[in-house]
Amino acid sequence: MPLKIQKELPAYSVLSNENIFVMDIERSMQQDIRPLKIAILNLMPLKIQTENQLLRYLSNSPLQVEITLLQVKEHESKNTSSEHLDKFYTYFDDIKNEKFDGLIITGAPVELLEFEEVDYWNELVEIMEWSKKNVFSTIHICWAAQAALYHYYGIQKYELKDKLSGIFAHKVNNPAATLTRGLNDMFFAPHSRHTAIKKEDILKVDELEILSESEKAGPFIISTKDCRRIFVTGHLEYDTDTLQQEYERDFKKGMNPLIPENYYPNGDTQSEPLNTWRSNANLFYGNWLNYQVYQNTPFDISKITEKMNLSKNSFVPSEDLD
């Protein structure tokens, strides 16, 4: 799916060099279609890295995707330059009167804080509430998944004895689900977190379905029955070396981290890790864009609320976007 992004954004050259189709705004204006409007609320410290990771998987399809990068006001980023943020990011107040086909809320390294102790918690709650009427489908990643499950359903997170870090095997619970369509019966995905949610707590909520889970990592892809809210407890978007960077960072800090499981060949940290989840990430994000966004949202995005009401309990194909 060609991405409609600013040519100066670092991801433009990174993805172009990977032969991924991206286009600048001038070229996009020559195509007579409505692009899918996707917002990314980036809560990760290394924002450029996260941009590259997510945009890589929102690409290579016949449709345009127009990306809006969001940041929170209540937190000052220490790892991304203010020049980058000022040029490429906007605040929620600037877009809250718009409608979006999709929204992605990233994880954040604040797991060991109580939700209400996070400095931008109230702002995040406002955005999640806004998304109920202004976004057709939202993906919440890692900590954001825990935060949303807590906000919407009161599901608590629990601190783990040791950080869960590595590549874990997962099974698909519902082969008919569009989000997991095409995934192998057993597939791999990265996790990196200090906290977890319990399966039994999710099963108490009739509106939720566990589409995929891991014996070691627990519930992985959770969704409402209409797929308007999706919760991913791991990091399918991670690069091959992301877990390695995190391990080396924690090691240098004297945190004595455990070696990420199933990541380094033979557990040897001097060996180059192998990427065993890239195709799974492509399938998941492709399924989301196709089945939950493109096939459902109306051409007139201002009518998105009407479409939400129609598709609360069933998959309703939308008119074409061209």
C-alpha positions, -999 to 999 in steps of 0.1 A, spaced: 0 0 0 17 32 -11 22 55 19 14 92 16 41 108 38 63 138 37 94 132 16 116 147 44 104 121 69 133 97 76 111 67 69 107 79 33 143 71 23 145 41 46 115 24 31 124 35 -5 158 18 -1 139 -14 9 119 -12 -24 88 -4 -5 64 19 -24 61 53 -8 49 85 -24 52 121 -15 21 144 -13 26 159 -48 25 126 -65 -5 114 -44 -26 143 -56 -24 128 -91 -43 97 -80 -81 100 -81 -89 80 -49 -95 87 -13 -65 76 8 -71 57 40 -65 80 69 -44 63 96 -32 81 127 -3 67 148 -1 79 184 36 73 190 44 68 227 77 51 222 110 69 232 128 62 199 101 76 177 119 75 144 126 38 149 90 31 157 79 52 127 100 31 104 88 -2 119 51 6 116 52 23 83 70 -7 68 39 -28 75 14 -3 64 28 -3 28 29 -24 -4 -8 -25 -13 -27 -8 -42 -42 19 -20 -29 51 -6 -25 54 31 -23 89 45 -4 89 78 -8 114 106 18 112 134 5 122 169 24 130 201 11 137 236 13 172 251 17 160 287 51 144 281 84 158 269 103 135 246 140 130 256 151 107 228 137 124 197 147 159 186 122 187 190 130 196 153 117 162 142 86 164 164 78 199 153 81 191 116 63 157 114 41 154 145 8 170 155 -12 171 187 -46 156 194 -62 190 197 -53 197 161 -71 167 147 -99 159 172 -125 172 149 -114 148 121 -124 113 113 -99 85 107 -102 50 92 -77 36 116 -56 44 146 -25 27 161 -15 35 197 20 22 204 35 8 236 54 28 261 81 20 287 59 29 317 46 -6 326 57 -5 362 37 26 369 1 25 378 -19 37 349 -31 68 366 5 77 375 16 81 339 19 118 332 -2 117 300 -28 92 313 -57 117 312 -48 128 276 -46 91 265 -80 84 280 -94 114 261 -80 101 229 -94 66 235 -128 80 242 -126 102 211 -117 71 190 -150 54 199 -169 78 176 -141 91 153 -120 61 143 -133 29 127 -107 5 140 -79 10 166 -49 -12 173 -34 -9 208 2 -23 211 18 -38 243 14 -13 272 -13 5 252 -32 -28 249 -30 -32 287 -40 5 292 -70 2 269 -82 -31 284 -80 -14 318 -98 17 307 -126 0 287 -131 -31 308 -113 -27 341 -88 -55 333 -58 -53 356 -21 -58 346 2 -79 368 40 -74 373 61 -104 362 90 -117 383 113 -114 353 109 -94 321 92 -114 294 116 -109 264 120 -131 233 103 -148 204 74 -170 214 52 -195 196 15 -186 193 -15 -205 182 -45 -192 162 -77 -198 182 -102 -189 155 -91 -198 119 -122 -179 105 -111 -146 120 -101 -121 94 -73 -106 116 -54 -138 118 -63 -151 83 -33 -167 66 -13 -171 98 1 -205 104 -16 -226 130 16 -220 150 35 -187 144 62 -166 161 61 -131 175 83 -109 198 74 -99 233 91 -74 255 74 -64 288 75 -65 325 37 -70 330 10 -92 318 -28 -96 317 -46 -128 327 -66 -149 303 -93 -155 328 -99 -118 332 -104 -114 294 -128 -144 293 -151 -126 317 -158 -99 291 -183 -112 266 -174 -85 241 -138 -97 238 -123 -127 219 -88 -141 222 -78 -147 186 -43 -158 194 -23 -169 225 9 -183 236 16 -210 262 45 -189 276 35 -153 267 -3 -156 273 -30 -138 254 -16 -122 223 -42 -108 198 -74 -99 215 -103 -81 198 -138 -70 203 -163 -90 182 -166 -62 157 -128 -57 155 -131 -20 162 -108 -24 192 -78 -46 188 -52 -53 215 -18 -68 207 3 -76 238 35 -82 219 55 -64 192 50 -78 157 64 -45 143 99 -50 159 130 -50 137 153 -80 137 177 -63 161 152 -44 184 153 -71 212 191 -71 209 192 -33 214 170 -36 244 191 -64 259 223 -45 254 208 -13 269 196 -31 300 229 -50 303 249 -17 302 226 -3 329 235 -31 352 200 -46 352 213 -81 347 186 -89 321 177 -124 310 188 -133 275 158 -130 251 143 -165 246 144 -182 213 161 -152 198 198 -158 194 209 -190 176 218 -215 203 213 -187 229 247 -173 219 245 -135 222 275 -132 199 254 -147 171 232 -126 148 195 -131 156 172 -144 129 139 -128 121 112 -154 124 81 -131 125 84 -107 95 58 -125 74 35 -128 103 36 -90 108 29 -84 72 -1 -107 73 -15 -92 104 -12 -55 94 -23 -64 58 -54 -81 72 -62 -51 94 -60 -26 66 -79 -48 42 -107 -64 62 -112 -41 91 -104 -7 75 -107 -6 37 -136 -31 34 -156 -14 60 -151 24 60 -172 45 37 -159 67 9 -174 97 27 -154 95 59 -177 119 76 -203 91 76 -179 68 96 -201 69 127 -231 56 107 -210 28 94 -199 19 129 -235 15 140 -242 -8 110 -212 -31 116 -214 -35 154 -221 -72 152 -212 -82 116 -188 -77 88 -203 -52 64 -184 -46 32 -180 -9 22 -184 7 -11 -152 11 -31 -128 38 -21 -120 48 -57 
